[in-house]
Amino acid sequence: MEKINDFTTLIVCVVIVALAAIVGIVWFNIHERSLMAENMNAAISKGIDPPSVRCSYVQSHDLICVAFAASAQSHNVAGQVKK
């Protein structure tokens, strides 16, 4: 009887940890996207190129950012900022 209680407790703990991990990952992804949207709106209002803001959030193998970095436009982004 004691082994069954220990096994049940172990299963409940594993399920709680798994659910907490899933909720944490979902919350992080939603929060990250909302922060990126806020920064994108701020960049547009300041005249900063939105793809440069987007590329600061994505991984290095994102095709849009690779193309943006390879374009001639990306070499002088600092000079395009409206002050």
N, C-alpha and C positions, 0 to 999 in steps of 0.2 A: 504494500500500500504506500509506503514511504517513497519508493522509487517512482511510482506513478505520479505522486505529487511533485517530486523534483523534476520529472520530465515535463509535466504540464507547466510548471513555473518557467522552465527553460524555454519552452515553445512560446509562451506568452511574452517573455522578455525579448526573444528574437523578433517576434511580430511587431512589438512596440518599437524596437530599434529600427526595423525596416520601414515602418510607416513614418517614423520621425525623419529618416533619411529621405524618403520620397517627398514628404511635405517640404523639407528644407531645400531640396533641389528645385522643386517647382517654384517656391517662393523666390529663390535666388534668381532664376531665369526671368520671372515676371518683373521683379524689381530692377534687374539689369536693363531690360527693354524699356521700362518707363524712364529710367535715368538717361538712356541713350536718346529717347524722344525729347526729353527736356533739353538736353545739351544740343540736339540738332536744331530745335527751335531757337535757342539762344545764339547758335552759330549763324543761322540764317538772318536773324535780326542784326547781327554785327557784320554781316557780309562775308563771313568765312565760308569756304566751299564745303557744302554738306558731305560729300564723299570723304573728305579728309577727317571729319568728325566720326563718320560711320566706320572708317577703317581703323580708328583708334580702339574700337571695341571688338573687332572680329579677329579671328585667327589668321595666321600669316598665309595660309593657302587659299584664302577667299579670292575668287577670280576677279571680282569687281575691283578689289583693292590692288591686286597685282597689275591689272590693266591701268588703274589710276596712277599707280606709282611709276609705271613704264611710260606714261604719256608725257608729253612736253609740258603740259599744263601743271603737273604736280611739282615740277622743279622750281617754280617760283610762286608757291602758294603764299608765302609770307608777304610778298610784294602786292598781292591782290587784296589784302585786308583793308577795308575802309575804316578810317579813323575819324 
